[in-house]
């Protein structure tokens, strides 16, 4: 993935890029992210299924990365999920 700007990609890609940009070894990256070295290994190797969104957001915050979250409700609804109606809608 080519990175366009900070905060432009999925959280796992952002974390992996942060490790690479700072030229950190996995053990060095683990300390500020407050996770184990094997967790950093999972990040770097793109093992998405091992993470929840909240754990990735926490690590991004600890790494000083900007966090922007957007939800495309039309995509959620297209997936067959029923959403509560918004007030005034």
Secondary structure, 3 states (H helix, E strand, C coil): CCCCCCCCCCHHHHHHHHHHHCCCCHHHHHHHHCCCHHHHHHHHCCCHHHCCHHHHHHHHHHCCCCCCCCCCHHHHHHCCCCCCCCCCC
